[in-house]
Amino acid sequence: MTEGIIYILINEAMPGYVKIGKTTTSVEQRMRELDVTGVPLPFECFYAAKVEYMDLVERKLHDAFGDHRVRPRREFFQVDPERIQSALEIAGGEDVTPRQDVVEDADDLAALNKARERRGNFNFKMVEVPIGAELSFSRDHNIKCYVIDNKKVEFEGEANSLSKAARILLHREGYTWNQVNGPIYLEYEGEALSERRLRMEGE
């Protein structure tokens, strides 16, 4: 039995791709190791859990999402990270997701926030979500918001962008991110808006 951490990483420079990996040290250390010159932006940890059978859990996740694997012998998958988190949570373990960005300096953070803002150029027309549609927070489906125009939702009685609504909810969970890619965290008819966008662009 090898206890360790299974992590799910995303990167604004690689939209739609998710890295599933493992480490026996810390998620933060592993993210810094992966932040090499060949990667334009730092990775973000979508979810991480400390589990008892690290090698087995990682292998099972790789098998489960094998049809979404980008290349053999690479840990990158083209799939909604929320789906991987749901599968990982079945294995139990302790949530060890970093609640703040893991960056080397202020320049890295500025670059990351700029990329998040750019990816936020999302509208409901591009994914065929109608005005009045109900959206749910991917981490608690009891939390709802409603589409009020092509770019905004009504959330807790106020008009907000998707990113702001998602940021408010994530801050309540202890995250300190200043910019959030809202479509990753909000779902329409059981599908993350980010995944819906990738699917429809692929079609």
N, C-alpha and C positions, 0 to 999 in steps of 0.2 A: 504494500500500500504506500503510495506516494501522495502526501498532502501537498496541495499547491493551489494556485489561482488560475482559473480560466477567465480570459478576458475577451470582450467584444469591442473592437476598435473601429472607428470610422474616420474618414479624412475628407475635409472639404475639397481637396484637390482631386479626389477620386469619388465623386458622387455616385451613389448606388452600390458601392463596393464595401464589404465588411471583412475585417480580419478576425479570425477565430484562432486564438493561441493560448499558450500556457506559460507560467513562470513559477519558480519556487522562491523568488525574491519578493518584489513588490510590483504592482502595476505601474507606479510612477517610474521606477527604475527601468522597467522594460520599455515604456513609452519613450524615455530619453535615449535608450539604446537604438530604438527604431528611427529616431529623428536624425537621419544621416543626410549627407549632401545631396543624395539622389532623390530625396523626398521634399517637395516644395513647401509643404506645410506640416506643422506638428499634428500627430494623431490626437483624437479625442476618445475617451473611454465612454462607450455607451452603457456598458454594464460589466461588472466583474464579480466573481464569487469564489471564495475559498472553499474547496471541496476535498473530501477525503481521498478519492480515487481520481486524481488529476489526469493521468494518462488515459484511463478508460473513458472518462467523461469527454475529453477532447476528441478521442477517436470516434466515439459515438456521435458527437455533433458533426464531425467531418463526414461521417457516413450518412447521417440523416439529411444533410444539405449537399451531398455529393453532386446532385444534378445541377446545382447552382455554382459549382466550383469554376473559377475562371480558368485556371491552368492546373494540370497535375503537379503534385509536389509543391504547390503554393497554398498558403492559408487564406486566400482571398475568395470571397463568395459574393455573387450578385443576388442579394436577397435583403428583405427588410430586417434591420437589426432587432426589431421588436419580436419577430418570430424566433430568432435565435435565443433571445433572452427568455422567452416563454419555455423553450425546450431546456435551457440550462437550469431554470428554476425548479424543474422536476427533480433534478439531482440534489436539490437542497443546498446546503452550504450557507456561508455567511456573506452577505452583500458587502463588498469592499471597494465599490466604485468610488473613485476620487470625486469629490464634490467641487473641485476647482480645476481650472485649466492647468495642464502640465506643460510649461514652456520654460525656455532658458532665460528669456529677458523680455523687456517691454516691446522690443521690435517684433519678436515672434508673436506676442499677444496681439499687437496691432494688425499684423498680417493675417492672423487667424480670424479676428473680428471682421476685417474687411472682406474676407472670403465668405464668411457666414452671411454678411449683409448682402453680398452679391447673389448668393444662392437663394436669398429670400425673395428674389423677384419672381414671385409665384402668384398666379391668379386662378380663381375657381373655374373660369371659362376653359382654360387649357386642359383641365381634367374632368370637364363636363359635370361639375357639381352645381346644382341649381340654387338660386336664392331661396332662403328658407330651410335649406338642408340642415339636418342635425349632425354635428360632429361630436366625437367622444375622445377624451384623453386616453391615450394608449395604456397608461399605467393605472388608470382607474376609470372604467367604463361608465361609472355612475356620474362622472363629471362631464357636463355637456356644454357646448356652445353652438351658436346658430349663424349660418351665413347670412349677412345682411346686404352685401354688395360684392363686386367682383374681387375685392381684396381684403375685406374686413369681416369680422365675426362679432356677434353680440355675446359677451362673456361677463357674467355677474352684473348685468344691467348696463354695461359700458361697451362702446365700440372699440375694438382693438384689432391690431394685425394678428395674424396667426402666431408670428414669432413672439409678440409681447404676451399673448395669452399663454403660450407654452412656457415662456420664461417665468411668468408669475407662478405657474403650477410647479415648475422645477425648483424655484427658490423655496417654495414651501416644503420641499423634500430635502432642503439643505444644500442644493447646488448653488454655486456663486457665479455661474457663467453670465457675462454681460450681453452676449449675443447668442441666439438659439435658432436653429433651423426648424421652424415651427411645423412644416409638413411631415417631419419624421415622427412627431409626437401626437398628432391628431389624426383620427381615423374617420372615414366615411364608409358606411355599410361594411364595417369590419376590416377595411383595408387602409393602411397608412397612406396619407395623401402623397408622400414621397414615392412609395411603391406604385401607387396608381399612376403617378406622373411617368415614371420609368416604363411601366407596362404600356401605357398609351403611346408614348413616344416610340417605343419599340414596334408597336403595331402600325 
